[in-house]
Each structure stands twice: as structure tokens, then as C-alpha cells.
Amino acid sequence: MNKMMEVITHELMVLLIAAMPLVEVRGAIPIGVSLGMHPIHATLLGILGSLIPVPFLLIFIKPIFTYLKDRKFFHYLVDKTIKRTLKKSEKIRKYSIVGLIMFVAVPLPTTGIWSGCLAAILFNIPFRYAFPAIATGAAIAGTIMFILTYSMILI
């Protein structure tokens, strides 16, 4: 029973780490492997965990940003976040859905799920197209991280 609780705790930890901004699947997979998970198991959990916030972000990010932008204290932060995302996501403007997939797929800081959701909203990509594109990008990023993590194990 104790071993089962440890496994569930580790799996939940990987799911939650993958759902966090900045860390996402890039950090969840190596952490899962360091907790003793098989790289494929950690990868699947990482991809699944990174997709947890996507529907909520795609639905609620615009009203939340609109609300925060009207608040004096948060106005600067919201503007800065939007400008940074627009600057980093120029490929999305040019290539639309394929650009969004590529943007999310690159496993570098500030180009993941959270930024991809914000970019999808800023470029008015409908939910029915944005969610599958972001999920595809997350799967590609997860595959890249799996390869990197697995190759580090073999060394």
C-alpha cells in the first residue's frame, strides 16, 4: 500500500509540474525520470499534465487579461506579457496553426503551452483549432524531451 501511494504521488507530482508555467513538459519529464519512472511513462504523464490548463487558458485568458488591464497595478504587467508574446510568436501570425504547433513544440523557456495559449488568443485562433495545435506541439515537445532525457540515461 505504501509503495502504491508513492507511485501515485510521483505521478501526480509529474502531472502538476507539467501543468506549471515555464516548467511544463520540459521539466516534468526529467523530474519524472529522476523519481524512478520509465522515460516513456514520464513522457506520457508530462504531455497529459501540460494539457490540463489548456482549455481553461483558452477560455479564460482573454477575460482575465481584460479585467487585469483595467487595474492600475496590473496594467503594465499585462501589456508587457502581451508585447513579449507577440514578439516571440511572429511565426504564428505568418503560419497560423502550423506556426502555433511549431511555437509550442520548441522545448525552450517561454515557448510552451502557456505562451501558446496566449498567442492563440492574441491571433484570434478559434478554440477548435488552437487546442489540437497546442496538443500536437506538446506531443512534439514531449517527444524531444523524451529523446534528450533517454539519451542522457544511456550515457
C-alpha positions, 0 to 999 in steps of 0.5 A, spaced: 500 500 500 505 504 501 509 503 495 502 504 491 501 511 494 508 513 492 507 511 485 501 515 485 504 521 488 510 521 483 505 521 478 501 526 480 507 530 482 509 529 474 502 531 472 502 538 476 509 540 474 507 539 467 501 543 468 506 549 471 508 555 467 515 555 464 516 548 467 511 544 463 513 538 459 520 540 459 521 539 466 516 534 468 519 529 464 526 529 467 523 530 474 519 524 472 525 520 470 529 522 476 523 519 481 524 512 478 519 512 472 520 509 465 522 515 460 516 513 456 511 513 462 514 520 464 513 522 457 506 520 457 504 523 464 508 530 462 504 531 455 497 529 459 499 534 465 501 540 460 494 539 457 490 540 463 490 548 463 489 548 456 482 549 455 481 553 461 487 558 458 483 558 452 477 560 455 479 564 460 485 568 458 482 573 454 477 575 460 482 575 465 487 579 461 481 584 460 479 585 467 487 585 469 488 591 464 483 595 467 487 595 474 492 600 475 497 595 478 496 590 473 496 594 467 503 594 465 504 587 467 499 585 462 501 589 456 508 587 457 506 579 457 502 581 451 508 585 447 513 579 449 508 574 446 507 577 440 514 578 439 516 571 440 510 568 436 511 572 429 511 565 426 504 564 428 501 570 425 505 568 418 503 560 419 497 560 423 496 553 426 502 550 423 506 556 426 502 555 433 504 547 433 511 549 431 511 555 437 509 550 442 513 544 440 520 548 441 522 545 448 525 552 450 523 557 456 517 561 454 515 557 448 510 552 451 503 551 452 502 557 456 505 562 451 501 558 446 495 559 449 496 566 449 498 567 442 492 563 440 488 568 443 492 574 441 491 571 433 484 570 434 485 562 433 478 559 434 478 554 440 477 548 435 483 549 432 488 552 437 487 546 442 489 540 437 495 545 435 497 546 442 496 538 443 500 536 437 506 541 439 506 538 446 506 531 443 512 534 439 515 537 445 514 531 449 517 527 444 524 531 444 524 531 451 523 524 451 529 523 446 534 528 450 532 525 457 533 517 454 539 519 451 542 522 457 540 515 461 544 511 456 550 515 457 
